[in-house]
Amino acid sequence: MDCARLWLGLLLPLAAALDFRYHHQAEMEAFLKAVAQNYSSITRLHSIGKSVRGRNLWVLVVGRFPKEHRVGIPEFKYVANMHGDETVGRELLLHLIEYLVTNDGKAPEITRLINSTRIHIMPSMNPDGFEAVKKPDCFYSNGRENNNYYDLNRNFPDAFESNNVSRQPETVAVMEWLKTETFVLSANLHGGALVASYPFDNGVPATGTLHSRSLTPDDDVFQYLAHTYASKNANMKKGDHCKNKMNFPNGITNGYSWYPLKGGMQDYNYIWAQCFEITLELSCCKYPPEEKLPFFWNFNKASLIEYIKQVHLGVKGQVFDQNGNPLPNVIVEVQDRKHICPYRTNKFGEYYLLLLPGSYIINVTVPGHSPHLTKVIIPGKSQNFSALKMDILLPFRGQLDSIPESNPSCPMTPLYSDLPSHSAATKPGLFLFLVTLFHLLFK
């Protein structure tokens, strides 16, 4: 037997039965490579860049079409270990990978999810920080920051105030990655509390900061998404499981209401990448003992799966001209919930809008043409792992020129800084939250 076969033989048991312990970079890489080798028809392993110390930032894609985007198949992502000393999410994502690939073709729910979704999983955004932890601690370890001593969750451009910090290699890699895919829904996994936190993390009076909150135009959807995850986690939904922490009703919170944060990744995703992202705090202790890992997996498995399914909320489709050409870079927004950086179609003319059941007016805007208004009714029942499909045919001919991918549609500046202090986002969200709960209970 040659060396390659022997090495693969050593890797196969790891892929088949991942143990509950902390896996350092070499072990994590071996596991990911074994999965990619053994499940090559539904996975793709690639590195989006390198850390300060040259470690790969691995992403494993799981889906029926893992190699490239397919029209109509939404892109979902999980990212963990931004703070190197917050370790539970890193291990949960490794076990999620194992659970997905080993249940394809066996569990109908997982098979349908893989058939209908491209799931991108990054177990560690800060591998240098993880490796730097020499003495694990529940509250703080020297591995929180990257190797240049920067907090990666304070390192992104901010839409509310200037964030003139040095962009780190890990941050730049994620920002470039977001340009290459049409991500629709995401979550980043942290530790140190037990709560699902939704945007905004930062804010201005126009988003409600005078009321100790900062709300997006899609606050109803974000509350629903956070509640979806928390409601499947028995400890999180209690809201007070971490006795020395804040009380979070129903296990969710608005990020700004908890504490303001400048340069966070979830606000960046929502504003500049058209991706709805929430933050999942999964453990009271940042770096708990290994023997607790099975407990965390059992309490989060259902939530992790249920949350991925929400990428199929709302409506999706393509925008065409009268010749049947798909139109890229067309603004597609819901009336009365416009984004500060308008959401646009991708290079295939696709749009995805996460919406709860109800009636909406979609405004399609092409430069030099009058707005095209279309009514859509999102049904109350799930579309069986698919958003409502609605293509839009615009009444003119001629394909639009594509904006280069390297040229973002909005500048990376504090876009909210000049808004007036009164905004729809500042209105109380009780009614919206009740709608959210109704949909969750009766979907």
Phi, psi and chi 1 to 4 in degrees:
 res  aa     phi    psi   chi1   chi2   chi3   chi4
   1 MET       -  128.6 -179.5 -177.5  -67.7      -
   2 ASP   -77.2  171.4   58.5   29.5      -      -
   3 CYS   -62.8  -37.7  -68.7      -      -      -
   4 ALA   -63.2  -43.8      -      -      -      -
   5 ARG   -65.6  -38.7  -73.7  173.1  176.7  -96.4
   6 LEU   -63.9  -44.0  177.2   60.1      -      -
   7 TRP   -63.6  -43.0  178.3 -121.9      -      -
   8 LEU   -63.4  -38.3 -178.8   58.8      -      -
   9 GLY   -62.2  -34.9      -      -      -      -
  10 LEU   -70.5  -29.4  -67.8  173.6      -      -
  11 LEU   -81.0  -29.3  -66.8 -178.7      -      -
  12 LEU   -57.6  -44.9  -71.7  175.3      -      -
  13 PRO   -62.6  -32.9  -22.4   33.8      -      -
  14 LEU   -63.7  -42.5 -179.3   62.5      -      -
  15 ALA   -67.9  -31.4      -      -      -      -
  16 ALA   -77.5  -31.9      -      -      -      -
  17 ALA  -149.1   87.9      -      -      -      -
  18 LEU   -71.4  130.3 -175.5   70.0      -      -
  19 ASP   -85.6  161.9   50.3   -6.6      -      -
  20 PHE   -91.8   88.4  -76.2   99.8      -      -
  21 ARG  -158.6  172.2   61.6  179.4  177.7   84.0
  22 TYR   -79.6  131.8  -69.5  116.3      -      -
  23 HIS  -109.4  117.0  -63.3   83.1      -      -
  24 HIS   -76.6  177.3  -73.5  -91.8      -      -
  25 GLN   -54.7  -47.7 -174.7   76.0    2.9      -
  26 ALA   -63.3  -41.1      -      -      -      -
  27 GLU   -69.4  -40.4  -63.4  169.3  -54.8      -
  28 MET   -62.7  -44.6 -177.0 -179.2   74.5      -
  29 GLU   -61.0  -42.6  -71.4 -175.4   -0.4      -
  30 ALA   -61.3  -42.1      -      -      -      -
  31 PHE   -63.9  -48.2  168.8   73.6      -      -
  32 LEU   -62.6  -41.0  -66.2  173.9      -      -
  33 LYS   -67.6  -36.4  -70.1  177.0  179.5  178.7
  34 ALA   -66.3  -41.4      -      -      -      -
  35 VAL   -62.4  -46.0  169.2      -      -      -
  36 ALA   -61.8  -34.4      -      -      -      -
  37 GLN   -72.9  -44.9  176.0   74.4   26.6      -
  38 ASN   -80.4  -22.7  -62.2  -28.2      -      -
  39 TYR  -125.9   48.6  -59.8   92.0      -      -
  40 SER   -65.2  -22.6   58.4      -      -      -
  41 SER   -76.0  -19.4   65.2      -      -      -
  42 ILE  -125.3    9.8   59.1  167.5      -      -
  43 THR  -135.6  157.1   64.9      -      -      -
  44 ARG  -144.5  124.7  173.6 -167.3  172.0 -143.1
  45 LEU  -105.6  129.3  179.0   64.5      -      -
  46 HIS  -150.8  159.0   65.9  110.4      -      -
  47 SER  -104.0  132.0  171.8      -      -      -
  48 ILE   -89.8   -3.4   65.2  164.7      -      -
  49 GLY   161.0 -166.4      -      -      -      -
  50 LYS  -131.0  152.7  -68.6 -174.9 -177.9  -66.4
  51 SER   -75.6  177.6   68.6      -      -      -
  52 VAL   -54.9  -40.1  172.6      -      -      -
  53 ARG   -90.6   11.1  -62.0 -159.1   63.4  179.7
  54 GLY    86.7   12.1      -      -      -      -
  55 ARG   -80.4  142.4  -66.3 -177.1  171.6   97.7
  56 ASN   -68.7  142.0  -79.9  -55.8      -      -
  57 LEU   -99.2   91.7  -55.6  176.2      -      -
  58 TRP   -79.9  141.9  -67.0  109.0      -      -
  59 VAL  -130.2  128.7  172.5      -      -      -
  60 LEU  -106.9  124.7 -172.2   83.5      -      -
  61 VAL   -96.7  129.9 -174.9      -      -      -
  62 VAL  -119.0  127.4 -178.2      -      -      -
  63 GLY   171.4  164.9      -      -      -      -
  64 ARG   -66.2  -25.0 -163.9   62.1   61.0 -157.4
  65 PHE  -124.4   71.5  -51.9  105.0      -      -
  66 PRO   -75.8  -20.0   29.5  -35.3      -      -
  67 LYS   -78.4  -32.9  -49.0  -55.6 -179.8 -171.8
  68 GLU  -155.6  162.0   59.6 -174.2    4.9      -
  69 HIS   -66.0  140.9  177.6   75.1      -      -
  70 ARG  -119.5  137.7  -65.8  -67.0 -177.8   96.6
  71 VAL   -58.6  131.5  170.5      -      -      -
  72 GLY    90.9   -8.4      -      -      -      -
  73 ILE  -102.7  109.2  -56.3  -66.0      -      -
  74 PRO   -72.2  154.0   26.9  -34.0      -      -
  75 GLU  -102.4  129.3  -48.7  -79.4  -11.8      -
  76 PHE  -123.1  151.2  175.2   93.1      -      -
  77 LYS  -145.6  147.6   64.4 -179.4  169.1   69.5
  78 TYR  -118.7  135.6  -84.8  132.1      -      -
  79 VAL  -129.0  134.1  175.6      -      -      -
  80 ALA  -130.2  168.4      -      -      -      -
  81 ASN    65.6   32.1 -153.2 -151.4      -      -
  82 MET   -57.7  -42.1  -74.9 -173.5   80.9      -
  83 HIS   -97.0  117.2  -64.8  147.3      -      -
  84 GLY   -61.1  -21.6      -      -      -      -
  85 ASP   -93.0    3.9   63.7  -21.7      -      -
  86 GLU  -106.0  101.4  -63.5  173.4    6.8      -
  87 THR  -107.7  -17.4   55.4      -      -      -
  88 VAL   -63.0  -45.7  170.1      -      -      -
  89 GLY   -58.5  -37.7      -      -      -      -
  90 ARG   -58.2  -48.4  174.1 -173.8  172.6  111.8
  91 GLU   -72.4  -35.9  -64.4  -56.6  -38.8      -
  92 LEU   -61.4  -38.4  -69.7 -174.2      -      -
  93 LEU   -69.6  -33.4  -68.7 -171.2      -      -
  94 LEU   -64.0  -42.0  -64.6 -179.6      -      -
  95 HIS   -70.7  -32.2  -76.5  -82.7      -      -
  96 LEU   -63.7  -42.9  176.7   63.3      -      -
  97 ILE   -56.5  -49.9  -72.4  169.0      -      -
  98 GLU   -59.0  -43.1  179.2 -170.2   53.9      -
  99 TYR   -63.6  -42.0 -175.4   77.5      -      -
 100 LEU   -66.3  -51.0  -69.7  172.3      -      -
 101 VAL   -70.7  -31.9  -61.3      -      -      -
 102 THR   -82.2  -12.9   58.0      -      -      -
 103 ASN  -105.5   -1.1  -79.6  -79.0      -      -
 104 ASP   -64.1  128.1  179.9   42.2      -      -
 105 GLY    82.7   -4.3      -      -      -      -
 106 LYS  -114.6  -49.3  -60.3  175.3 -177.2  176.3
 107 ALA   -98.7  117.5      -      -      -      -
 108 PRO   -56.2  -39.8  -26.6   35.4      -      -
 109 GLU   -62.9  -44.9  178.5 -174.3   54.8      -
 110 ILE   -68.2  -39.7  -60.6  -56.6      -      -
 111 THR   -61.8  -44.1  -55.6      -      -      -
 112 ARG   -65.3  -37.2  -68.3 -159.8  -57.8  -88.6
 113 LEU   -63.6  -43.7 -161.1   58.8      -      -
 114 ILE   -68.3  -34.9  -69.9  174.2      -      -
 115 ASN   -66.0  -30.5  -72.7  -16.6      -      -
 116 SER  -110.9   -0.6   61.5      -      -      -
 117 THR  -144.2  143.7  -39.0      -      -      -
 118 ARG  -101.4  115.3  -71.0 -176.0   80.8 -137.6
 119 ILE  -105.9  114.7  -54.4  163.9      -      -
 120 HIS  -100.9  126.1  -56.2 -113.3      -      -
 121 ILE  -125.6  118.5  -60.4  175.5      -      -
 122 MET  -112.4  101.8  177.7 -170.9  -79.1      -
 123 PRO   -67.4  -28.3  -19.8   33.0      -      -
 124 SER  -146.5  113.7 -177.1      -      -      -
 125 MET   -87.5  -16.2 -177.0  178.3  163.6      -
 126 ASN  -131.7   65.4 -174.6    7.3      -      -
 127 PRO   -64.1  -30.6   22.9  -33.0      -      -
 128 ASP   -63.4  -42.1  -67.4   -8.3      -      -
 129 GLY   -63.8  -41.9      -      -      -      -
 130 PHE   -61.2  -44.4  179.8   81.1      -      -
 131 GLU   -70.8  -21.4  -62.0  -61.6  -29.4      -
 132 ALA   -78.5  -15.7      -      -      -      -
 133 VAL   -73.6  113.8  177.5      -      -      -
 134 LYS  -101.4  -28.4  -56.8  -55.6  179.4 -174.1
 135 LYS  -131.7   92.6 -173.0  177.8 -179.8 -178.8
 136 PRO   -56.0  142.6  -24.8   34.8      -      -
 137 ASP  -141.7  149.0 -171.8   86.6      -      -
 138 CYS   -71.0  -24.5  -86.4      -      -      -
 139 PHE  -112.0  -42.3  -57.1  105.1      -      -
 140 TYR  -161.0  136.5  178.8   82.6      -      -
 141 SER  -133.3  162.3  -59.3      -      -      -
 142 ASN   -71.4   -0.7   60.5   -6.2      -      -
 143 GLY   -93.6    6.3      -      -      -      -
 144 ARG   -57.7  -48.8  175.8 -177.8  173.8   87.2
 145 GLU   -85.3  172.8  -66.6   85.9   11.0      -
 146 ASN   -79.7 -173.1   76.1  -17.6      -      -
 147 ASN   -70.9  -13.7 -159.2   65.2      -      -
 148 ASN   -97.0    9.7  -74.6  -22.8      -      -
 149 TYR    65.5   37.3  -56.0  102.6      -      -
 150 TYR  -109.1  138.7  -81.1   87.0      -      -
 151 ASP   -79.7  113.5 -174.8  -32.3      -      -
 152 LEU   -66.9  -23.4  -63.3  179.2      -      -
 153 ASN   -89.7   17.5 -155.4   30.6      -      -
 154 ARG  -130.6   18.8  -50.6  -69.5 -170.3  -81.3
 155 ASN  -113.1    1.7 -162.4 -121.4      -      -
 156 PHE   -94.0  159.7  -75.1   82.2      -      -
 157 PRO   -56.4  148.3  -26.1   35.1      -      -
 158 ASP  -120.7  138.9 -167.6  -86.2      -      -
 159 ALA   -87.0   -3.3      -      -      -      -
 160 PHE  -114.7  -28.2  -56.8   96.5      -      -
 161 GLU  -154.7  157.8   55.0 -177.1  -47.2      -
 162 SER   -62.7  139.2  -64.9      -      -      -
 163 ASN  -129.3   76.5 -168.4   30.1      -      -
 164 ASN   -87.7   51.8  -63.5  -40.2      -      -
 165 VAL   -94.2  162.5  -64.5      -      -      -
 166 SER   -72.3  119.3  174.1      -      -      -
 167 ARG   -66.0  128.5  -62.7  -81.0  177.4  -98.9
 168 GLN   -88.1  156.4  -65.2  -58.1  -67.3      -
 169 PRO   -55.4  -38.2  -24.9   32.8      -      -
 170 GLU   -66.5  -40.1  -61.5   90.0  -14.6      -
 171 THR   -66.5  -46.9  -50.9      -      -      -
 172 VAL   -60.2  -40.1  172.6      -      -      -
 173 ALA   -61.2  -43.0      -      -      -      -
 174 VAL   -67.4  -42.3  168.5      -      -      -
 175 MET   -60.1  -40.8  -68.6  171.3   64.4      -
 176 GLU   -69.1  -38.0  -68.5  -59.5  -47.5      -
 177 TRP   -59.7  -41.9  178.9   38.6      -      -
 178 LEU   -62.8  -24.6  -64.0 -179.4      -      -
 179 LYS   -75.7  -19.4  -63.3  176.4 -175.0  177.6
 180 THR   -92.1  -13.1   66.6      -      -      -
 181 GLU  -130.3  156.6  -56.5  -75.2   -2.6      -
 182 THR   -96.2   72.1  -53.4      -      -      -
 183 PHE   -69.5  137.1  -72.4  115.8      -      -
 184 VAL  -108.7  -40.8  178.2      -      -      -
 185 LEU  -142.7  148.4 -179.8   62.4      -      -
 186 SER  -156.3  163.8  173.8      -      -      -
 187 ALA  -147.8  143.0      -      -      -      -
 188 ASN  -112.5  137.6   66.3   85.4      -      -
 189 LEU  -104.3  127.1  -78.4   54.6      -      -
 190 HIS  -129.8 -174.6  -73.3 -101.6      -      -
 191 GLY  -147.7  165.5      -      -      -      -
 192 GLY   113.0   -5.0      -      -      -      -
 193 ALA  -159.0  179.2      -      -      -      -
 194 LEU  -135.2   90.5 -159.2   58.2      -      -
 195 VAL  -166.5  152.3   66.4      -      -      -
 196 ALA  -103.4  116.0      -      -      -      -
 197 SER  -109.0  134.5  173.8      -      -      -
 198 TYR  -121.0  158.6   57.4   89.3      -      -
 199 PRO   -66.3  161.7  -17.2   29.8      -      -
 200 PHE   -87.7  156.0  -72.5  121.1      -      -
 201 ASP   -87.9  -27.6  -84.2  -27.5      -      -
 202 ASN  -120.4  175.8 -154.1   -7.9      -      -
 203 GLY  -176.2  177.9      -      -      -      -
 204 VAL  -139.3  169.5  -67.9      -      -      -
 205 PRO   -52.6  -32.7  -31.6   38.0      -      -
 206 ALA   -63.6  -22.5      -      -      -      -
 207 THR  -101.4    2.8   60.1      -      -      -
 208 GLY   109.0   12.3      -      -      -      -
 209 THR   -63.9  -24.2   57.8      -      -      -
 210 LEU   -66.6  -15.5  -62.6  179.5      -      -
 211 HIS  -107.5   18.7  -57.0  -77.3      -      -
 212 SER    61.7   38.2  -60.5      -      -      -
 213 ARG  -154.0  169.7   59.3  177.5  178.3 -110.1
 214 SER  -146.4  105.6 -174.5      -      -      -
 215 LEU  -107.4  143.5  -52.9 -177.3      -      -
 216 THR   -84.9  165.9   72.5      -      -      -
 217 PRO   -62.6  -17.5  -21.9   32.9      -      -
 218 ASP  -106.7   36.6  -62.1  -68.9      -      -
 219 ASP   -60.2  -36.3 -173.3   61.3      -      -
 220 ASP   -61.2  -42.4   57.0  -22.1      -      -
 221 VAL   -67.1  -43.7  178.0      -      -      -
 222 PHE   -64.6  -40.6  -87.1  117.3      -      -
 223 GLN   -62.1  -40.9  -72.0 -161.3   42.0      -
 224 TYR   -62.3  -45.0  167.0   76.4      -      -
 225 LEU   -61.9  -46.5  -68.6  169.7      -      -
 226 ALA   -62.5  -41.8      -      -      -      -
 227 HIS   -68.3  -33.2 -163.4  -85.6      -      -
 228 THR   -58.3  -46.7  -65.5      -      -      -
 229 TYR   -68.6  -49.6 -166.4   94.9      -      -
 230 ALA   -64.1  -35.1      -      -      -      -
 231 SER   -68.0  -21.5   65.9      -      -      -
 232 LYS   -91.6   -3.7  -64.2  -73.4 -174.4  179.7
 233 ASN  -112.5  107.8 -176.9  -45.1      -      -
 234 ALA   -58.2  -36.1      -      -      -      -
 235 ASN   -79.5  -39.0  -75.1  -29.4      -      -
 236 MET   -63.7  -42.1 -174.5 -180.0  -71.7      -
 237 LYS   -69.5  -15.4   71.2 -179.9  180.0 -178.2
 238 LYS   -63.3  -35.3  -67.6  175.9 -176.5  175.7
 239 GLY    85.7  -13.4      -      -      -      -
 240 ASP  -136.5   28.7   62.3   -8.5      -      -
 241 HIS   -66.8  -36.2 -174.4   71.2      -      -
 242 CYS   -84.8   98.8  -58.6      -      -      -
 243 LYS   -62.1  -27.2  -59.4  -57.1 -179.8 -176.9
 244 ASN   -94.9   11.8   61.3  -26.0      -      -
 245 LYS  -114.3 -176.9  -55.1  -72.1 -175.8  178.9
 246 MET   -68.0  160.2  -72.5  179.2   59.6      -
 247 ASN   -92.6  125.3 -178.8   26.3      -      -
 248 PHE  -114.8  103.2  -58.8  107.1      -      -
 249 PRO   -54.0  126.9  -26.3   35.6      -      -
 250 ASN    63.4   10.8  -59.3  -54.8      -      -
 251 GLY    78.8   17.8      -      -      -      -
 252 ILE  -130.0  160.3   71.4  172.5      -      -
 253 THR  -157.0  150.4 -175.0      -      -      -
 254 ASN   -74.4  134.7  172.1 -111.0      -      -
 255 GLY   -56.4  -47.4      -      -      -      -
 256 TYR   -64.5  -37.0 -175.1   92.0      -      -
 257 SER   -61.7  -32.3  -65.7      -      -      -
 258 TRP   -73.7  -61.0 -173.8   10.2      -      -
 259 TYR  -165.1  139.5   61.3   89.2      -      -
 260 PRO   -66.6  143.9  -20.4   32.3      -      -
 261 LEU  -141.5  123.2 -174.0  160.4      -      -
 262 LYS   -98.0  135.1  179.0  172.9   72.9  173.4
 263 GLY    81.4   24.7      -      -      -      -
 264 GLY   -79.8  157.3      -      -      -      -
 265 MET   -75.6  -34.6 -173.4  166.6   70.0      -
 266 GLN   -69.7  -38.1   73.7  172.9    9.3      -
 267 ASP   -64.6  -40.6  -73.9    3.6      -      -
 268 TYR   -60.8  -45.4  179.6   85.2      -      -
 269 ASN   -57.2  -47.0  -92.7  -90.0      -      -
 270 TYR   -67.7  -41.3  176.4   69.1      -      -
 271 ILE   -82.7  -47.8  -68.5  167.5      -      -
 272 TRP  -104.4  -15.2  -79.2  -67.1      -      -
 273 ALA  -113.4    2.5      -      -      -      -
 274 GLN    58.5   30.3  -57.5 -172.1 -174.0      -
 275 CYS  -120.6  122.6  177.4      -      -      -
 276 PHE   -74.6  121.0  -75.4   42.4      -      -
 277 GLU  -131.0  139.4  177.5  165.7  -64.0      -
 278 ILE  -120.8  164.4   67.4  172.6      -      -
 279 THR  -108.3  128.9  -62.4      -      -      -
 280 LEU  -109.9  112.0  -58.7  171.6      -      -
 281 GLU   -93.8  116.7  -59.5  -82.5   -6.4      -
 282 LEU  -110.0   -5.6  -59.8  178.0      -      -
 283 SER  -154.7  137.8   58.4      -      -      -
 284 CYS   -61.5  -37.5  -56.2      -      -      -
 285 CYS   -96.7  128.9  177.6      -      -      -
 286 LYS   -63.5  -42.0  -70.7  177.0 -179.7  -73.0
 287 TYR  -129.7   75.5 -157.8  134.0      -      -
 288 PRO   -73.3  163.3   26.8  -33.1      -      -
 289 PRO   -59.8  150.7  -21.1   32.1      -      -
 290 GLU   -58.2  -34.6  -73.1 -177.5  -34.2      -
 291 GLU   -66.0  -11.6   55.7  -94.2   25.8      -
 292 LYS   -86.4  -11.4  -62.1  -73.9 -172.8 -179.0
 293 LEU   -60.6  -41.0  -68.8  175.4      -      -
 294 PRO   -59.5  -35.6  -23.9   34.2      -      -
 295 PHE   -61.3  -46.0  162.4   86.8      -      -
 296 PHE   -66.4  -38.6  -71.0  113.3      -      -
 297 TRP   -62.7  -45.4  172.1 -116.2      -      -
 298 ASN   -63.2  -34.2  -70.0  -26.9      -      -
 299 PHE   -83.2  -16.6  -89.4   91.5      -      -
 300 ASN  -113.4  -13.8  -74.9  -80.5      -      -
 301 LYS   -56.3  -51.2  179.6  174.3   69.7  172.2
 302 ALA   -63.4  -38.5      -      -      -      -
 303 SER   -65.2  -43.4  -67.0      -      -      -
 304 LEU   -60.4  -41.4  -70.5  165.7      -      -
 305 ILE   -70.8  -46.0  -61.9  -61.5      -      -
 306 GLU   -62.4  -37.3 -169.8   65.7   23.2      -
 307 TYR   -67.1  -39.9 -173.8   75.3      -      -
 308 ILE   -57.8  -39.1  -61.7  173.6      -      -
 309 LYS   -60.5  -23.6  -70.3  160.0   60.7  175.1
 310 GLN   -71.7   -9.0  -52.5  -44.6  -53.0      -
 311 VAL   -63.8  -13.7   75.8      -      -      -
 312 HIS   -99.1   16.9  -61.4  -69.6      -      -
 313 LEU   -72.1  154.8  -75.8  175.7      -      -
 314 GLY    81.1 -136.2      -      -      -      -
 315 VAL  -135.1  147.8   60.0      -      -      -
 316 LYS  -144.3  164.2   66.5 -179.8 -179.3 -178.7
 317 GLY   168.1 -168.3      -      -      -      -
 318 GLN  -123.5  153.2  -71.9  176.3  -81.0      -
 319 VAL  -107.7  127.2  179.3      -      -      -
 320 PHE  -122.7  154.7  -62.1   97.3      -      -
 321 ASP   -88.4 -178.5   67.1   12.2      -      -
 322 GLN   -70.9  -12.6  -75.0 -165.9  -19.9      -
 323 ASN   -90.2    1.5  -68.0  -30.6      -      -
 324 GLY    84.8   12.6      -      -      -      -
 325 ASN   -82.5  129.6  -62.3  -49.3      -      -
 326 PRO   -68.9  139.4   22.8  -30.2      -      -
 327 LEU  -108.5  112.8  -61.1  177.5      -      -
 328 PRO   -80.9  159.9   31.1  -34.6      -      -
 329 ASN    62.8   22.2  -55.0  -60.0      -      -
 330 VAL   -85.9  134.8  173.0      -      -      -
 331 ILE   -75.6  124.8  -65.2  173.3      -      -
 332 VAL  -127.3  109.6 -178.7      -      -      -
 333 GLU  -135.0  157.0  -60.9  -94.7   69.6      -
 334 VAL   -87.7  132.5  173.7      -      -      -
 335 GLN   -56.7  140.7 -102.7 -171.3   -8.7      -
 336 ASP    74.0    7.2  -57.4  -37.4      -      -
 337 ARG  -144.4   53.6   57.6  173.4   71.1 -157.1
 338 LYS   -75.7  143.2  -66.5 -178.3  178.6  178.6
 339 HIS   -90.2  147.9  -57.8   98.4      -      -
 340 ILE   -60.5  -31.9 -168.5   77.1      -      -
 341 CYS  -114.6  103.9 -177.3      -      -      -
 342 PRO   -55.9  140.9  -23.5   34.7      -      -
 343 TYR   -78.8  134.2  -79.7   23.3      -      -
 344 ARG  -124.3  161.5  -61.9  172.1  179.9  -92.8
 345 THR   -71.6  151.9   56.0      -      -      -
 346 ASN   -84.0 -169.8   64.9   12.6      -      -
 347 LYS   -67.4  -15.0   64.4 -178.3  179.9 -179.1
 348 PHE   -95.6    6.4  -57.0  106.0      -      -
 349 GLY    76.4   13.8      -      -      -      -
 350 GLU   -84.2  149.5  -73.6 -178.6  -72.0      -
 351 TYR  -134.4  151.1   72.9   92.7      -      -
 352 TYR  -135.6  125.7  -66.0   86.3      -      -
 353 LEU  -124.9  115.1  -63.2  174.0      -      -
 354 LEU   -78.8  116.3  -65.2 -177.3      -      -
 355 LEU  -140.7  147.9  -62.3  166.7      -      -
 356 LEU   -82.8  164.5  -61.9 -176.0      -      -
 357 PRO   -54.5  137.8  -28.4   36.4      -      -
 358 GLY   155.8 -175.9      -      -      -      -
 359 SER  -106.9  132.5  178.1      -      -      -
 360 TYR  -137.6  155.2  -57.5   90.0      -      -
 361 ILE  -108.2  121.0  -59.4  -64.3      -      -
 362 ILE   -96.2  128.6  -63.5  179.2      -      -
 363 ASN  -105.3  115.6 -171.8  -30.4      -      -
 364 VAL  -106.1  121.6 -176.5      -      -      -
 365 THR  -122.9  125.4  -53.6      -      -      -
 366 VAL  -117.3  130.0  177.6      -      -      -
 367 PRO   -53.0  131.8  -26.3   35.1      -      -
 368 GLY    86.7    2.5      -      -      -      -
 369 HIS  -132.1  157.6  -62.3  -92.3      -      -
 370 SER   -69.4  148.8  -60.1      -      -      -
 371 PRO   -59.7  143.1  -22.0   32.3      -      -
 372 HIS  -107.9  118.3  179.2   81.6      -      -
 373 LEU  -102.9  133.5  -57.3 -179.6      -      -
 374 THR  -135.1  132.4  -59.5      -      -      -
 375 LYS   -89.4  139.0 -176.9  176.9 -179.7  179.2
 376 VAL  -135.9  140.7   60.8      -      -      -
 377 ILE  -115.5  114.5  -63.1  176.9      -      -
 378 ILE   -83.7  119.2  -51.5  -62.8      -      -
 379 PRO   -70.0  160.5   25.9  -33.0      -      -
 380 GLY   -75.4  -26.0      -      -      -      -
 381 LYS   -93.5  151.5  -72.9 -169.1  174.6 -178.2
 382 SER   -61.5  146.0  166.4      -      -      -
 383 GLN   -89.8   26.3  -64.1  -65.2  -58.0      -
 384 ASN    60.2   63.9 -168.0   27.5      -      -
 385 PHE    62.5   38.2  -68.4   86.5      -      -
 386 SER  -157.7  134.6  174.9      -      -      -
 387 ALA   -65.5  162.2      -      -      -      -
 388 LEU   -58.7  129.9  176.6   68.6      -      -
 389 LYS   -96.5  124.1 -170.6  174.4 -172.3  -59.1
 390 MET  -143.5  103.3 -173.1 -179.7   75.8      -
 391 ASP   -79.0  152.1  -69.3  -24.4      -      -
 392 ILE  -123.2  123.0  -61.2  171.2      -      -
 393 LEU  -103.4  116.9 -179.2   65.8      -      -
 394 LEU   -89.1  144.4  -65.1 -176.5      -      -
 395 PRO   -84.1   51.1   32.5  -36.3      -      -
 396 PHE  -154.2  165.4   62.4   88.6      -      -
 397 ARG  -110.5  155.2  -67.5  179.8  173.2   82.7
 398 GLY   109.3  116.7      -      -      -      -
 399 GLN   -75.5  141.1 -168.8  168.8    8.2      -
 400 LEU   -79.3  150.3  -59.6  179.8      -      -
 401 ASP   -71.4  143.5  -67.4  -28.6      -      -
 402 SER   -82.6  137.8  174.6      -      -      -
 403 ILE   -74.2  130.0  -62.0  174.5      -      -
 404 PRO   -54.7  142.7  -23.5   32.8      -      -
 405 GLU   -59.8  -30.5  -72.3 -172.8   14.9      -
 406 SER   -76.5   -7.4   59.5      -      -      -
 407 ASN  -108.5   97.2 -178.4   20.9      -      -
 408 PRO   -64.6  153.1   24.4  -33.4      -      -
 409 SER   -71.4  -19.6   58.8      -      -      -
 410 CYS  -133.0  143.7  -65.1      -      -      -
 411 PRO   -67.7  151.5   24.6  -33.5      -      -
 412 MET   -83.2   63.3  -56.4  -79.1 -178.5      -
 413 THR  -128.3  168.8   58.1      -      -      -
 414 PRO   -67.7   84.7  -22.6   34.9      -      -
 415 LEU   -63.7  -28.2  -58.8  173.5      -      -
 416 TYR   -85.5   -4.4  -84.4   94.0      -      -
 417 SER   -66.1  -24.4   59.4      -      -      -
 418 ASP  -104.6    8.9  -64.4  -33.9      -      -
 419 LEU   -75.8  148.9  -76.3 -172.8      -      -
 420 PRO   -65.8  161.4   22.7  -33.2      -      -
 421 SER   -76.4  -12.5   59.5      -      -      -
 422 HIS  -102.3  129.7  -62.9  -70.7      -      -
 423 SER  -152.3  154.0  166.4      -      -      -
 424 ALA   -59.7  -26.3      -      -      -      -
 425 ALA   -69.5  -15.5      -      -      -      -
 426 THR   -87.9   -8.0   67.7      -      -      -
 427 LYS   -69.6  146.1  -64.3  178.8 -178.9  178.7
 428 PRO   -55.9  141.2  -24.8   34.0      -      -
 429 GLY  -101.4   16.9      -      -      -      -
 430 LEU   -62.2  -46.6  177.3   59.5      -      -
 431 PHE   -61.2  -43.8  172.8   74.1      -      -
 432 LEU   -62.3  -39.0  -66.0  176.9      -      -
 433 PHE   -68.2  -36.0 -174.2   52.7      -      -
 434 LEU   -64.6  -38.4  -69.7  176.0      -      -
 435 VAL   -61.5  -41.3  170.9      -      -      -
 436 THR   -58.6  -49.4  -64.8      -      -      -
 437 LEU   -63.9  -39.5  -70.3  178.2      -      -
 438 PHE   -60.6  -44.3  178.4   84.6      -      -
 439 HIS   -64.5  -39.5  175.8   56.2      -      -
 440 LEU   -66.1  -39.3 -176.7   66.5      -      -
 441 LEU   -77.2  -30.1  -67.4  172.4      -      -
 442 PHE  -117.8   12.5  -63.8  102.4      -      -
 443 LYS   -70.3      -   67.5  176.7 -178.0  177.5
